[in-house]
Amino acid sequence: MSNSFIRTTMLAQEPPPPGEKGAGAWIRRNLIATPKDVVLTLLAVTFLAWALPHAFNWLFVQAVWTGSDRTFCATTVQGGVQPDGWSGACWAFIGAKFDQIIYGGYTLDQRWRPTLVGILFILLLVPMLIPSVPRKGLNAVLLFIVLPIVSFVLLYGGFGLEIVETPRWGGLMVTLVLSFVGIAVSFPLGIILALGRRSHMPVIRMVSTIFIEVVRGVPLITVLFMASVMLPLFLPAGWTVDKLVRAIVGVSLFASAYMAEVIRGGLQAIPKGQFEGADSLGLGYWQKMRLIILPQAIKLVIPGIVNTCIGMFKDTSLVSIISMYDLLGIVRFFFTDANWATAVTPLSGLIFAGFTFWLFCFGMSRYSAFMERHLDTGHKR
């Protein structure tokens, strides 16, 4: 009889070979794995070696950071000022217009009000985004119900506060108001439309499908134009709707149609057994959706949801078509200021606006990746 031995403990995990980790291994895998990779890497490095010093020099080294008018950005040539010669970016223009870029034409002595709204928004948003913070229900009520009411009173006025009409709003404040309200409204409305399109009731399914297909079939500019110009024609005489409210409604409805299709994709990805299991437990339709189906579906389509939110955040710049000045719109408006009418002013302003949009969009993208890792139920944590 042969002796046998059964191991009672697992062998310790061996470290990877020395050549399979570290910076050298990453370079070999990603940059020089094949001859084609070597050629592309050399071309990219050559281009970056040429472009980055020039860009850094223009953006920072030769840039003008302070000044009160266009002459501070001019290049001195032979003892005189050459109007069309510029040494670098004119960040003095951004500094001079920074308050208007943030607040638009909001009353100067009342700007503490949007500042307070921004602080309240951050204080409520941060704990909402951190999974380990408790009392998410109360936090959601404060963020999505209480804060909008308080913000409207603070921003618009009333209850003893000076009235600041919405045409005087502008800049980053309008961009954030449009995007936050649009996201907050389009997400639940998109869920309802997605469920409606999958409904077994023909009328609800038909209405949801028609709304989604019609809205997705026209550009956002058309929706905003209709909300701003055509809608008042259908209202009774003497009735009017604030232009900002019309823009918010247009953006929200437009985004909800795209959000609905993203969520519907998540619903279709749920195995049939999940629906049957919920039915076998005796759960009603809304219990089944709220407790079983929607949590799984939304987790599957987090990238699509965030992509829709990012697109909506950037599309707020289209409100300039209805004479509203968001971040990009007000930067472009200041290009006409004769005191800053220079060859370099538009490029400096557009770079600043683009970088601001990128910061917000990159933040949303990174948070999306964090939530995917946090909610991942697979072996890779």
PAMARVEX-418045 format. One record per residue (C-alpha): x, y, z; residue in three letters; residue number from 1. Coordinates in pm, 1 decimal. Each point is the difference from the previous one (the first is absolute). Example, Ala and Ser with C-alpha at 12.3 -4.5 7.8 and 13.67 -1.06 7.14 Angstrom:
<nugus>
X:1230.0&Y:-450.0&Z:780.0&aa:ALA&i:1;
X:137.0&Y:344.0&Z:-66.0&aa:SER&i:2;
</nugus>
This chain:
<nugus>
X:0.0&Y:0.0&Z:0.0&aa:MET&i:1;
X:141.6&Y:339.1&Z:-101.9&aa:SER&i:2;
X:7.6&Y:279.9&Z:251.6&aa:ASN&i:3;
X:-193.5&Y:316.0&Z:-91.7&aa:SER&i:4;
X:6.5&Y:346.6&Z:144.4&aa:PHE&i:5;
X:-273.5&Y:259.9&Z:-19.9&aa:ILE&i:6;
X:113.8&Y:356.6&Z:54.9&aa:ARG&i:7;
X:-204.0&Y:180.3&Z:263.2&aa:THR&i:8;
X:121.3&Y:352.5&Z:-78.0&aa:THR&i:9;
X:36.4&Y:193.2&Z:-324.1&aa:MET&i:10;
X:342.9&Y:88.3&Z:-128.1&aa:LEU&i:11;
X:99.8&Y:362.2&Z:51.1&aa:ALA&i:12;
X:-43.5&Y:218.4&Z:-304.7&aa:GLN&i:13;
X:324.3&Y:40.4&Z:-190.9&aa:GLU&i:14;
X:112.4&Y:348.8&Z:-103.7&aa:PRO&i:15;
X:-10.1&Y:76.3&Z:-371.7&aa:PRO&i:16;
X:324.5&Y:-32.7&Z:-198.1&aa:PRO&i:17;
X:223.0&Y:307.3&Z:35.8&aa:PRO&i:18;
X:-48.8&Y:98.5&Z:-363.0&aa:GLY&i:19;
X:-381.0&Y:-0.4&Z:22.6&aa:GLU&i:20;
X:-48.8&Y:295.4&Z:231.3&aa:LYS&i:21;
X:120.2&Y:355.5&Z:32.4&aa:GLY&i:22;
X:42.4&Y:284.2&Z:-245.3&aa:ALA&i:23;
X:219.1&Y:-201.3&Z:-235.5&aa:GLY&i:24;
X:-262.0&Y:-273.2&Z:-38.6&aa:ALA&i:25;
X:-273.7&Y:257.9&Z:-62.1&aa:TRP&i:26;
X:210.0&Y:166.9&Z:-270.5&aa:ILE&i:27;
X:68.8&Y:-332.1&Z:-170.5&aa:ARG&i:28;
X:-367.8&Y:-100.6&Z:3.6&aa:ARG&i:29;
X:-151.5&Y:332.2&Z:-105.3&aa:ASN&i:30;
X:260.6&Y:193.4&Z:-198.7&aa:LEU&i:31;
X:249.0&Y:-234.1&Z:-168.1&aa:ILE&i:32;
X:-176.4&Y:-335.5&Z:-18.5&aa:ALA&i:33;
X:13.5&Y:-13.8&Z:-382.7&aa:THR&i:34;
X:194.9&Y:184.4&Z:-271.9&aa:PRO&i:35;
X:-313.3&Y:200.4&Z:-79.3&aa:LYS&i:36;
X:-28.0&Y:103.6&Z:365.8&aa:ASP&i:37;
X:363.7&Y:111.6&Z:-5.4&aa:VAL&i:38;
X:-57.9&Y:220.9&Z:-306.2&aa:VAL&i:39;
X:-319.3&Y:152.8&Z:143.0&aa:LEU&i:40;
X:166.7&Y:60.6&Z:336.0&aa:THR&i:41;
X:294.9&Y:177.4&Z:-163.4&aa:LEU&i:42;
X:-235.1&Y:218.1&Z:-205.8&aa:LEU&i:43;
X:-207.3&Y:88.4&Z:308.2&aa:ALA&i:44;
X:305.7&Y:79.9&Z:209.8&aa:VAL&i:45;
X:143.0&Y:216.4&Z:-277.9&aa:THR&i:46;
X:-324.0&Y:193.3&Z:-34.7&aa:PHE&i:47;
X:-32.9&Y:51.1&Z:375.5&aa:LEU&i:48;
X:364.0&Y:109.2&Z:27.2&aa:ALA&i:49;
X:-71.7&Y:265.5&Z:-261.6&aa:TRP&i:50;
X:-350.8&Y:108.1&Z:110.3&aa:ALA&i:51;
X:15.5&Y:-2.7&Z:380.3&aa:LEU&i:52;
X:278.1&Y:258.7&Z:41.5&aa:PRO&i:53;
X:-178.7&Y:237.9&Z:-237.6&aa:HIS&i:54;
X:-334.4&Y:-51.0&Z:174.3&aa:ALA&i:55;
X:152.2&Y:39.7&Z:347.0&aa:PHE&i:56;
X:184.7&Y:313.2&Z:-110.7&aa:ASN&i:57;
X:-316.6&Y:154.7&Z:-146.6&aa:TRP&i:58;
X:-227.6&Y:-100.3&Z:287.5&aa:LEU&i:59;
X:224.6&Y:85.7&Z:294.3&aa:PHE&i:60;
X:344.8&Y:144.0&Z:-67.4&aa:VAL&i:61;
X:-88.3&Y:280.1&Z:-244.3&aa:GLN&i:62;
X:-359.5&Y:37.7&Z:121.0&aa:ALA&i:63;
X:-122.6&Y:328.7&Z:144.3&aa:VAL&i:64;
X:-162.4&Y:-59.6&Z:338.9&aa:TRP&i:65;
X:-96.0&Y:350.2&Z:113.0&aa:THR&i:66;
X:-120.4&Y:314.2&Z:-172.4&aa:GLY&i:67;
X:-293.1&Y:233.9&Z:-36.0&aa:SER&i:68;
X:-39.7&Y:12.8&Z:-380.3&aa:ASP&i:69;
X:123.4&Y:-139.6&Z:-330.1&aa:ARG&i:70;
X:326.8&Y:195.0&Z:-1.2&aa:THR&i:71;
X:141.4&Y:-223.2&Z:273.0&aa:PHE&i:72;
X:-12.2&Y:-296.0&Z:-237.3&aa:CYS&i:73;
X:172.5&Y:178.8&Z:-288.2&aa:ALA&i:74;
X:355.4&Y:-80.0&Z:-105.1&aa:THR&i:75;
X:237.8&Y:293.2&Z:-0.2&aa:THR&i:76;
X:173.9&Y:28.3&Z:-337.8&aa:VAL&i:77;
X:262.8&Y:266.9&Z:-70.5&aa:GLN&i:78;
X:-112.1&Y:214.0&Z:289.3&aa:GLY&i:79;
X:-367.3&Y:1.0&Z:-101.1&aa:GLY&i:80;
X:-303.1&Y:-217.7&Z:53.0&aa:VAL&i:81;
X:-87.8&Y:-233.6&Z:-283.0&aa:GLN&i:82;
X:-376.1&Y:-64.5&Z:21.8&aa:PRO&i:83;
X:12.7&Y:-328.5&Z:-189.2&aa:ASP&i:84;
X:306.6&Y:-149.0&Z:167.9&aa:GLY&i:85;
X:-47.0&Y:-204.9&Z:315.0&aa:TRP&i:86;
X:251.1&Y:-175.3&Z:220.0&aa:SER&i:87;
X:-228.7&Y:-256.5&Z:162.7&aa:GLY&i:88;
X:-338.6&Y:-66.9&Z:155.5&aa:ALA&i:89;
X:-184.6&Y:299.9&Z:139.2&aa:CYS&i:90;
X:-117.0&Y:-133.4&Z:335.4&aa:TRP&i:91;
X:-41.0&Y:360.3&Z:115.4&aa:ALA&i:92;
X:-320.9&Y:-0.6&Z:-206.7&aa:PHE&i:93;
X:-132.0&Y:-296.3&Z:200.2&aa:ILE&i:94;
X:99.4&Y:165.6&Z:325.9&aa:GLY&i:95;
X:-175.4&Y:324.1&Z:-91.7&aa:ALA&i:96;
X:-321.5&Y:-179.0&Z:-100.4&aa:LYS&i:97;
X:11.5&Y:-285.1&Z:252.8&aa:PHE&i:98;
X:-289.2&Y:119.2&Z:217.6&aa:ASP&i:99;
X:-227.7&Y:43.6&Z:-301.6&aa:GLN&i:100;
X:107.6&Y:-339.9&Z:-135.8&aa:ILE&i:101;
X:-113.5&Y:-160.3&Z:325.9&aa:ILE&i:102;
X:-311.4&Y:207.3&Z:79.1&aa:TYR&i:103;
X:-94.0&Y:167.4&Z:-329.0&aa:GLY&i:104;
X:-185.1&Y:325.6&Z:52.9&aa:GLY&i:105;
X:-118.8&Y:-97.1&Z:346.5&aa:TYR&i:106;
X:-28.1&Y:299.2&Z:234.3&aa:THR&i:107;
X:343.0&Y:75.5&Z:143.2&aa:LEU&i:108;
X:-105.4&Y:50.1&Z:362.2&aa:ASP&i:109;
X:-217.9&Y:-314.6&Z:-10.9&aa:GLN&i:110;
X:259.2&Y:-247.1&Z:-123.7&aa:ARG&i:111;
X:22.6&Y:-150.1&Z:345.5&aa:TRP&i:112;
X:-326.4&Y:-174.8&Z:-80.2&aa:ARG&i:113;
X:124.2&Y:-221.5&Z:-288.5&aa:PRO&i:114;
X:320.9&Y:-53.4&Z:198.0&aa:THR&i:115;
X:-206.9&Y:-129.8&Z:293.5&aa:LEU&i:116;
X:-198.6&Y:-224.7&Z:-235.8&aa:VAL&i:117;
X:325.5&Y:-142.5&Z:-133.7&aa:GLY&i:118;
X:127.4&Y:-71.7&Z:350.9&aa:ILE&i:119;
X:-327.4&Y:-172.2&Z:97.1&aa:LEU&i:120;
X:11.1&Y:-203.0&Z:-320.0&aa:PHE&i:121;
X:353.2&Y:-124.0&Z:72.7&aa:ILE&i:122;
X:-82.3&Y:-77.8&Z:364.0&aa:LEU&i:123;
X:-293.9&Y:-217.9&Z:-107.4&aa:LEU&i:124;
X:153.8&Y:-150.4&Z:-313.9&aa:LEU&i:125;
X:325.8&Y:-126.3&Z:152.4&aa:VAL&i:126;
X:-159.6&Y:-228.2&Z:264.9&aa:PRO&i:127;
X:-247.8&Y:-118.5&Z:-262.9&aa:MET&i:128;
X:287.5&Y:-116.2&Z:-219.8&aa:LEU&i:129;
X:190.6&Y:-178.4&Z:278.8&aa:ILE&i:130;
X:-147.9&Y:-351.9&Z:42.1&aa:PRO&i:131;
X:105.2&Y:-38.2&Z:365.3&aa:SER&i:132;
X:-185.6&Y:309.7&Z:120.8&aa:VAL&i:133;
X:-331.0&Y:-105.6&Z:166.6&aa:PRO&i:134;
X:-353.1&Y:142.8&Z:-33.0&aa:ARG&i:135;
X:-4.3&Y:7.3&Z:-378.2&aa:LYS&i:136;
X:-380.6&Y:38.6&Z:-2.7&aa:GLY&i:137;
X:8.0&Y:319.8&Z:204.3&aa:LEU&i:138;
X:293.2&Y:124.4&Z:-203.3&aa:ASN&i:139;
X:-189.1&Y:-60.7&Z:-325.2&aa:ALA&i:140;
X:-307.0&Y:185.9&Z:127.5&aa:VAL&i:141;
X:211.7&Y:298.4&Z:100.1&aa:LEU&i:142;
X:196.3&Y:-1.0&Z:-327.4&aa:LEU&i:143;
X:-277.2&Y:-59.3&Z:-252.2&aa:PHE&i:144;
X:-304.3&Y:154.5&Z:169.6&aa:ILE&i:145;
X:96.4&Y:248.8&Z:270.6&aa:VAL&i:146;
X:308.3&Y:147.3&Z:-170.0&aa:LEU&i:147;
X:-176.9&Y:91.7&Z:-328.6&aa:PRO&i:148;
X:-270.3&Y:188.2&Z:194.2&aa:ILE&i:149;
X:252.8&Y:181.1&Z:217.9&aa:VAL&i:150;
X:218.3&Y:71.3&Z:-303.3&aa:SER&i:151;
X:-289.2&Y:152.9&Z:-193.8&aa:PHE&i:152;
X:-82.9&Y:232.2&Z:289.5&aa:VAL&i:153;
X:363.2&Y:98.7&Z:42.8&aa:LEU&i:154;
X:78.4&Y:46.6&Z:-368.1&aa:LEU&i:155;
X:-322.1&Y:160.8&Z:-118.7&aa:TYR&i:156;
X:-101.8&Y:182.8&Z:315.7&aa:GLY&i:157;
X:-307.2&Y:46.6&Z:210.4&aa:GLY&i:158;
X:-66.5&Y:-29.7&Z:372.6&aa:PHE&i:159;
X:187.1&Y:323.8&Z:58.9&aa:GLY&i:160;
X:273.7&Y:-60.6&Z:-257.0&aa:LEU&i:161;
X:45.5&Y:225.3&Z:-301.1&aa:GLU&i:162;
X:-148.0&Y:-141.1&Z:-321.7&aa:ILE&i:163;
X:267.7&Y:-85.8&Z:-257.6&aa:VAL&i:164;
X:-163.5&Y:-81.1&Z:-333.5&aa:GLU&i:165;
X:132.9&Y:-306.5&Z:-182.2&aa:THR&i:166;
X:111.0&Y:202.1&Z:-308.8&aa:PRO&i:167;
X:269.8&Y:141.1&Z:227.8&aa:ARG&i:168;
X:127.8&Y:-346.2&Z:85.7&aa:TRP&i:169;
X:285.8&Y:-139.1&Z:-202.1&aa:GLY&i:170;
X:337.6&Y:-164.8&Z:-12.4&aa:GLY&i:171;
X:92.0&Y:-315.0&Z:185.1&aa:LEU&i:172;
X:-298.6&Y:48.5&Z:231.7&aa:MET&i:173;
X:-246.5&Y:-53.6&Z:-285.9&aa:VAL&i:174;
X:199.1&Y:-298.4&Z:-130.1&aa:THR&i:175;
X:-13.7&Y:-169.7&Z:340.9&aa:LEU&i:176;
X:-368.5&Y:80.4&Z:55.7&aa:VAL&i:177;
X:-98.4&Y:-138.8&Z:-340.7&aa:LEU&i:178;
X:213.2&Y:-312.4&Z:29.8&aa:SER&i:179;
X:-89.5&Y:-84.9&Z:361.3&aa:PHE&i:180;
X:-373.8&Y:46.6&Z:-46.4&aa:VAL&i:181;
X:16.4&Y:-177.8&Z:-336.0&aa:GLY&i:182;
X:176.2&Y:-301.5&Z:152.0&aa:ILE&i:183;
X:-226.6&Y:-8.0&Z:305.1&aa:ALA&i:184;
X:-313.1&Y:6.9&Z:-218.5&aa:VAL&i:185;
X:112.3&Y:-213.0&Z:-295.3&aa:SER&i:186;
X:114.1&Y:-298.2&Z:207.9&aa:PHE&i:187;
X:-334.8&Y:-88.6&Z:165.3&aa:PRO&i:188;
X:-190.7&Y:104.2&Z:-312.0&aa:LEU&i:189;
X:228.0&Y:-222.3&Z:-208.4&aa:GLY&i:190;
X:-72.9&Y:-294.2&Z:230.7&aa:ILE&i:191;
X:-374.3&Y:56.9&Z:-38.3&aa:ILE&i:192;
X:30.4&Y:23.4&Z:-379.8&aa:LEU&i:193;
X:213.6&Y:-314.4&Z:-15.4&aa:ALA&i:194;
X:-252.5&Y:-193.4&Z:208.4&aa:LEU&i:195;
X:-281.3&Y:145.6&Z:-208.2&aa:GLY&i:196;
X:161.3&Y:-113.3&Z:-324.8&aa:ARG&i:197;
X:20.5&Y:-354.8&Z:138.9&aa:ARG&i:198;
X:-352.6&Y:11.3&Z:141.2&aa:SER&i:199;
X:-259.3&Y:-259.3&Z:-99.9&aa:HIS&i:200;
X:-262.9&Y:276.2&Z:-18.9&aa:MET&i:201;
X:-18.0&Y:109.8&Z:-367.7&aa:PRO&i:202;
X:-92.0&Y:363.5&Z:69.5&aa:VAL&i:203;
X:283.3&Y:58.8&Z:247.2&aa:ILE&i:204;
X:248.8&Y:-179.9&Z:-225.0&aa:ARG&i:205;
X:-109.4&Y:199.5&Z:-304.9&aa:MET&i:206;
X:14.9&Y:339.0&Z:178.1&aa:VAL&i:207;
X:344.8&Y:-73.7&Z:144.4&aa:SER&i:208;
X:134.4&Y:-122.9&Z:-333.1&aa:THR&i:209;
X:-133.6&Y:299.9&Z:-192.1&aa:ILE&i:210;
X:146.6&Y:245.8&Z:250.1&aa:PHE&i:211;
X:342.8&Y:-167.8&Z:-2.4&aa:ILE&i:212;
X:21.2&Y:-31.1&Z:-377.7&aa:GLU&i:213;
X:-123.9&Y:352.4&Z:-70.0&aa:VAL&i:214;
X:234.0&Y:165.2&Z:249.5&aa:VAL&i:215;
X:300.5&Y:-207.0&Z:-108.5&aa:ARG&i:216;
X:-77.0&Y:79.1&Z:-362.3&aa:GLY&i:217;
X:51.3&Y:375.8&Z:31.5&aa:VAL&i:218;
X:309.0&Y:197.1&Z:111.6&aa:PRO&i:219;
X:7.7&Y:176.5&Z:335.9&aa:LEU&i:220;
X:16.2&Y:337.0&Z:-174.3&aa:ILE&i:221;
X:-342.1&Y:-69.4&Z:-149.4&aa:THR&i:222;
X:-141.9&Y:-94.2&Z:340.8&aa:VAL&i:223;
X:138.8&Y:318.3&Z:157.7&aa:LEU&i:224;
X:-127.3&Y:210.8&Z:-288.1&aa:PHE&i:225;
X:-346.4&Y:-149.3&Z:29.4&aa:MET&i:226;
X:-2.2&Y:47.9&Z:379.3&aa:ALA&i:227;
X:113.7&Y:363.0&Z:-28.1&aa:SER&i:228;
X:-173.9&Y:125.8&Z:-312.4&aa:VAL&i:229;
X:-288.7&Y:-230.7&Z:-85.7&aa:MET&i:230;
X:-132.4&Y:-86.4&Z:346.8&aa:LEU&i:231;
X:-116.9&Y:356.4&Z:82.5&aa:PRO&i:232;
X:-211.1&Y:-4.1&Z:-315.3&aa:LEU&i:233;
X:-212.1&Y:-282.6&Z:144.3&aa:PHE&i:234;
X:-54.0&Y:164.5&Z:338.1&aa:LEU&i:235;
X:-305.6&Y:213.3&Z:77.6&aa:PRO&i:236;
X:36.1&Y:374.4&Z:-39.3&aa:ALA&i:237;
X:184.5&Y:156.2&Z:291.8&aa:GLY&i:238;
X:161.8&Y:-325.8&Z:105.6&aa:TRP&i:239;
X:375.3&Y:-38.5&Z:-6.7&aa:THR&i:240;
X:259.7&Y:-248.7&Z:115.5&aa:VAL&i:241;
X:345.7&Y:103.7&Z:115.1&aa:ASP&i:242;
X:267.7&Y:-61.3&Z:-265.1&aa:LYS&i:243;
X:222.9&Y:-189.8&Z:242.7&aa:LEU&i:244;
X:-287.9&Y:-228.2&Z:97.6&aa:VAL&i:245;
X:-68.7&Y:-68.2&Z:-367.7&aa:ARG&i:246;
X:365.8&Y:-87.1&Z:-55.2&aa:ALA&i:247;
X:1.9&Y:-231.1&Z:303.4&aa:ILE&i:248;
X:-313.7&Y:-178.4&Z:-122.2&aa:VAL&i:249;
X:143.0&Y:-37.1&Z:-350.7&aa:GLY&i:250;
X:335.3&Y:-135.2&Z:119.3&aa:VAL&i:251;
X:-164.3&Y:-235.4&Z:251.8&aa:SER&i:252;
X:-244.8&Y:-149.0&Z:-251.3&aa:LEU&i:253;
X:271.2&Y:-37.5&Z:-261.2&aa:PHE&i:254;
X:238.1&Y:-177.3&Z:240.6&aa:ALA&i:255;
X:-277.1&Y:-221.4&Z:140.5&aa:SER&i:256;
X:-58.6&Y:-158.7&Z:-341.7&aa:ALA&i:257;
X:364.9&Y:-103.7&Z:-23.9&aa:TYR&i:258;
X:6.6&Y:-105.3&Z:364.2&aa:MET&i:259;
X:-304.5&Y:-220.9&Z:-62.2&aa:ALA&i:260;
X:175.6&Y:-194.0&Z:-274.1&aa:GLU&i:261;
X:310.3&Y:-48.0&Z:214.8&aa:VAL&i:262;
X:-207.0&Y:-138.1&Z:287.3&aa:ILE&i:263;
X:-208.2&Y:-213.8&Z:-236.6&aa:ARG&i:264;
X:323.7&Y:-161.2&Z:-115.0&aa:GLY&i:265;
X:75.9&Y:-87.4&Z:362.0&aa:GLY&i:266;
X:-348.3&Y:-145.2&Z:48.0&aa:LEU&i:267;
X:39.1&Y:-220.9&Z:-306.6&aa:GLN&i:268;
X:332.4&Y:-129.4&Z:133.0&aa:ALA&i:269;
X:-160.2&Y:-138.5&Z:317.8&aa:ILE&i:270;
X:-49.4&Y:-379.3&Z:-28.7&aa:PRO&i:271;
X:-357.4&Y:-119.6&Z:-20.4&aa:LYS&i:272;
X:53.2&Y:-205.8&Z:313.1&aa:GLY&i:273;
X:24.2&Y:317.1&Z:208.0&aa:GLN&i:274;
X:-352.7&Y:100.2&Z:-105.2&aa:PHE&i:275;
X:-131.5&Y:-351.0&Z:59.8&aa:GLU&i:276;
X:169.0&Y:-20.9&Z:339.0&aa:GLY&i:277;
X:-155.3&Y:331.0&Z:107.1&aa:ALA&i:278;
X:-340.7&Y:-122.0&Z:-117.3&aa:ASP&i:279;
X:40.6&Y:-325.4&Z:191.7&aa:SER&i:280;
X:55.0&Y:199.3&Z:319.6&aa:LEU&i:281;
X:-338.1&Y:164.4&Z:-49.9&aa:GLY&i:282;
X:142.8&Y:349.7&Z:-57.4&aa:LEU&i:283;
X:-215.5&Y:255.8&Z:-175.7&aa:GLY&i:284;
X:112.8&Y:179.0&Z:-315.6&aa:TYR&i:285;
X:143.3&Y:306.3&Z:172.9&aa:TRP&i:286;
X:155.0&Y:-205.0&Z:280.3&aa:GLN&i:287;
X:163.6&Y:-225.0&Z:-258.4&aa:LYS&i:288;
X:138.0&Y:294.8&Z:-193.2&aa:MET&i:289;
X:112.3&Y:199.2&Z:303.1&aa:ARG&i:290;
X:159.8&Y:-284.2&Z:197.6&aa:LEU&i:291;
X:120.8&Y:-248.0&Z:-261.8&aa:ILE&i:292;
X:13.2&Y:120.8&Z:-359.1&aa:ILE&i:293;
X:88.5&Y:370.3&Z:-3.2&aa:LEU&i:294;
X:299.1&Y:-23.2&Z:240.3&aa:PRO&i:295;
X:158.7&Y:-261.7&Z:-225.4&aa:GLN&i:296;
X:-89.8&Y:179.0&Z:-323.0&aa:ALA&i:297;
X:131.0&Y:337.8&Z:114.1&aa:ILE&i:298;
X:326.1&Y:-156.8&Z:118.7&aa:LYS&i:299;
X:52.4&Y:-150.8&Z:-344.5&aa:LEU&i:300;
X:-45.9&Y:330.4&Z:-183.8&aa:VAL&i:301;
X:191.4&Y:238.7&Z:226.0&aa:ILE&i:302;
X:239.5&Y:91.7&Z:-286.1&aa:PRO&i:303;
X:-292.4&Y:80.3&Z:-228.2&aa:GLY&i:304;
X:-175.4&Y:207.3&Z:266.1&aa:ILE&i:305;
X:313.0&Y:201.3&Z:72.8&aa:VAL&i:306;
X:64.1&Y:41.3&Z:-372.5&aa:ASN&i:307;
X:-348.9&Y:148.2&Z:-39.5&aa:THR&i:308;
X:60.2&Y:234.2&Z:295.2&aa:CYS&i:309;
X:331.9&Y:114.6&Z:-145.5&aa:ILE&i:310;
X:-161.2&Y:63.0&Z:-336.7&aa:GLY&i:311;
X:-278.0&Y:199.6&Z:161.8&aa:MET&i:312;
X:249.4&Y:205.7&Z:201.6&aa:PHE&i:313;
X:182.1&Y:97.1&Z:-318.7&aa:LYS&i:314;
X:-320.4&Y:55.8&Z:-197.4&aa:ASP&i:315;
X:-105.5&Y:275.9&Z:241.0&aa:THR&i:316;
X:219.6&Y:228.7&Z:-211.5&aa:SER&i:317;
X:-270.2&Y:-19.3&Z:-269.2&aa:LEU&i:318;
X:-228.9&Y:225.1&Z:205.7&aa:VAL&i:319;
X:178.2&Y:290.2&Z:-167.1&aa:SER&i:320;
X:-241.8&Y:-60.8&Z:-288.6&aa:ILE&i:321;
X:-275.1&Y:145.3&Z:221.0&aa:ILE&i:322;
X:213.4&Y:292.8&Z:119.0&aa:SER&i:323;
X:106.7&Y:-152.2&Z:331.1&aa:MET&i:324;
X:359.6&Y:35.4&Z:106.7&aa:TYR&i:325;
X:142.7&Y:-313.0&Z:156.7&aa:ASP&i:326;
X:372.8&Y:-45.9&Z:64.7&aa:LEU&i:327;
X:101.2&Y:-25.1&Z:-365.1&aa:LEU&i:328;
X:-255.7&Y:255.9&Z:-113.1&aa:GLY&i:329;
X:114.3&Y:270.1&Z:239.6&aa:ILE&i:330;
X:368.0&Y:-61.3&Z:-82.6&aa:VAL&i:331;
X:-79.4&Y:46.5&Z:-367.2&aa:ARG&i:332;
X:-207.6&Y:307.6&Z:80.4&aa:PHE&i:333;
X:301.1&Y:167.2&Z:161.3&aa:PHE&i:334;
X:199.7&Y:-40.8&Z:-320.7&aa:PHE&i:335;
X:-185.9&Y:306.8&Z:-126.0&aa:THR&i:336;
X:130.9&Y:217.7&Z:283.7&aa:ASP&i:337;
X:210.6&Y:268.5&Z:-169.5&aa:ALA&i:338;
X:229.8&Y:21.9&Z:302.3&aa:ASN&i:339;
X:101.6&Y:-362.4&Z:-54.3&aa:TRP&i:340;
X:-47.2&Y:-38.2&Z:-376.5&aa:ALA&i:341;
X:329.5&Y:-169.6&Z:-86.2&aa:THR&i:342;
X:112.5&Y:-279.5&Z:-226.4&aa:ALA&i:343;
X:75.5&Y:-224.4&Z:297.2&aa:VAL&i:344;
X:-307.9&Y:70.5&Z:212.6&aa:THR&i:345;
X:-234.3&Y:-251.1&Z:-173.5&aa:PRO&i:346;
X:250.6&Y:-283.8&Z:22.7&aa:LEU&i:347;
X:75.2&Y:71.4&Z:367.1&aa:SER&i:348;
X:-370.1&Y:17.4&Z:85.4&aa:GLY&i:349;
X:-88.0&Y:-317.5&Z:-187.6&aa:LEU&i:350;
X:287.5&Y:-190.9&Z:161.5&aa:ILE&i:351;
X:-120.2&Y:110.4&Z:343.5&aa:PHE&i:352;
X:-361.6&Y:-98.7&Z:-75.6&aa:ALA&i:353;
X:107.4&Y:-333.1&Z:-148.5&aa:GLY&i:354;
X:219.6&Y:-78.9&Z:299.9&aa:PHE&i:355;
X:-287.4&Y:81.7&Z:238.5&aa:THR&i:356;
X:-235.7&Y:-232.3&Z:-188.6&aa:PHE&i:357;
X:270.1&Y:-268.3&Z:-2.2&aa:TRP&i:358;
X:47.3&Y:22.1&Z:378.0&aa:LEU&i:359;
X:-368.5&Y:-67.7&Z:68.0&aa:PHE&i:360;
X:-27.6&Y:-273.3&Z:-265.0&aa:CYS&i:361;
X:320.8&Y:-171.2&Z:113.0&aa:PHE&i:362;
X:-125.0&Y:7.0&Z:358.2&aa:GLY&i:363;
X:-324.0&Y:-170.4&Z:-102.7&aa:MET&i:364;
X:194.5&Y:-258.4&Z:-199.8&aa:SER&i:365;
X:230.9&Y:-83.9&Z:291.8&aa:ARG&i:366;
X:-292.3&Y:-31.4&Z:239.0&aa:TYR&i:367;
X:-168.8&Y:-233.0&Z:-247.1&aa:SER&i:368;
X:309.2&Y:-223.0&Z:-0.9&aa:ALA&i:369;
X:5.7&Y:5.7&Z:381.4&aa:PHE&i:370;
X:-364.0&Y:-106.7&Z:23.3&aa:MET&i:371;
X:56.4&Y:-280.3&Z:-250.4&aa:GLU&i:372;
X:280.1&Y:-136.9&Z:217.1&aa:ARG&i:373;
X:-203.5&Y:45.3&Z:318.3&aa:HIS&i:374;
X:-305.2&Y:-180.7&Z:-139.6&aa:LEU&i:375;
X:194.6&Y:-271.0&Z:-179.6&aa:ASP&i:376;
X:-116.8&Y:-341.1&Z:126.5&aa:THR&i:377;
X:259.8&Y:-197.5&Z:-192.7&aa:GLY&i:378;
X:336.3&Y:-121.7&Z:120.2&aa:HIS&i:379;
X:185.6&Y:314.3&Z:-107.7&aa:LYS&i:380;
X:-43.9&Y:252.7&Z:280.8&aa:ARG&i:381;
</nugus>
